[in-house]
Amino acid sequence: KTAYEIRPRDWSSDVCSSDLRDLTINTSSSSASGGNITPGTTTNAAGQYLGALTLNALGSSSANDGIIKLNSNIQVDPQSARDAITIKSSDVRLNVSANTQFTFDTNVTAGNQAGNVNLSQATISGVNSGITVTIDTSSSTDGRAGGIELGGFSNAGG
């Protein structure tokens, strides 16, 4: 598939393995439109969480950013102080059912240090009403929680 049509169905079984810790999908363009990104599920079904996930669909201007469609929660476990979830696009759509919760979680095993969530270059909206967003960078074992950088939230998606 081209960089403009990346649609893995399930990161946990398709690409996560003990060898893969960080995943970056970069469809950005400094001179044209960024490509669209629709990632699959990010969980530990294959036995290990991703350490970090970066999605970048920035275009030459915010009007040219690619659309990032998030269809399910994002769960990573970096076990260190770094950006664990980074999303860059002015059009990030939470593509989930109405009246549900969407979670960004950077310490799903609750051990060691949680990672950061960097949404500073993102504008997030829901495609349905009543979506509750939770950003969890807590750490229950060592007290070293991750940081959070927020961009914009909108009702314009979808």
N, C-alpha and C positions, 0 to 999 in steps of 0.2 A: 504494500500500500504506500501511497505517497505521503509526504509529510502533511498534506492537507486533508488526509482522510485516515487518521489514526484512530482506531476504535477497538482496542483490545477488550474482550468481553469480561475477562476475569483475571486480574493480575495475580491473584493468589495461586491459581493453578497453571496459568499460561506462562508467566515469566518469573515468578518468585521461586527462588531456590536458595540453598544455603550459600551459593556464590553471589547472589544478587542482593546487595544491600541498599543501594540508592538508585532511583529511577528519575531521569530527567527527560521530559518531552518538550522540545523547543521548536515551535513552528513560527517563531518571531521573524519579522523582516524590518530592517531599518529604512527600506525604500518602497515598500508595498504593503499589502494586507497580510496580517498574520493568519496562519491556518487554524482551522477549528480543531478542537481536541475533545474527545468524549472517552474518558478512561472507564475501565470496568471497576469491579470491586477490589478494594485494597484491604485484605484481611490476612489472617495467618493460616488459611486452610491448607497450605502446603507445608506448614510447620514452622514458618519464620516470617515475621513482619518485615516490611521494607524499613530501612533505617531512615530514609528521606524520600520525599516525592516533590518534584518541581515541575510545574506546568506553566509554560510561557507561550502566550499567543499574542504578544504585543505587535502592533503594526507600526507604520511610520507616524501615525497619529492615533488618538483614541477612537476616531471614527473608522479606522482601518484595523482595529484589533479583531483577532479571531474570537469566536465564541467558544467558551469552555463550558461543557455541560457535565455536571456532576450528578450521577444517577444513584449514588449510595454514599454512605458515610466514608470518611477517609480515616484510616487507622494505621499509624506507623509507630515505630519504637526505636529511636536513634540511640538511646542509652548514653547520650552526651549532650553538652550544651552547644547546639547549633540549630540552624533553621531546618526543621524536620518536614514542614509543609510550607511550600512557597507557591503562590498562585499569582500570575500576572496577566490580566486582561481587564478591560473596562466592561466586559460583558460575560460575567460568570453566572451561569444559571443553575440553581438547585432544582433539578428535574425530578422531584419526588412528589408523592401524593399530598393532597391538601391535609392540613391538620396533623402533620407528622413532625418528628424531630430529625434534624440533620446534625451530625457530630463530626467535628475535626478533633482527633485524639492523638496526642504525641507520646503517650506513655501507657499503652494498653496493657502491658504486663505488670504495671505498678512497681516496677523495680528500677532502681538507680535513677539517674537524672532524666527528666523529660526534655524534649526538644522544643524549639520555638515554632510559632505559627506566624508566618509573614504574609499578610494579605494587604500590605501597604500600597501595592500597585494593582489592586483588584476592586471592582465594583460588583457586588453580589446581589442577586435578586432571585426570587422564587417564581416558578412558573405556575404555582397554585397558591391559594391563600392559606394562612394559618401555619406556615412552616416555622418551627422554633429552631434557632441555630444555637448549638452548644460548642464552645471551644474549650477543650480540656487539656491543660498542660500541667496538671498536678502531679505530684510525686508523693506517694504515701510512705515510702520506705526511707528516703534519705533527705526529704524536705527541700530538694532542689528542683523547683518547678521551672518550667520554660516560660519565655516571654511571649507576648502577643502584640503584633503590629496590625492595625486595622486600616483598611481603605474605606470605600464607600458601600452603603447598602441602599438599594433602590427597589421600587416596585415595577420596574420597566421590563423585566425579563419575560421571555416567552411570548 
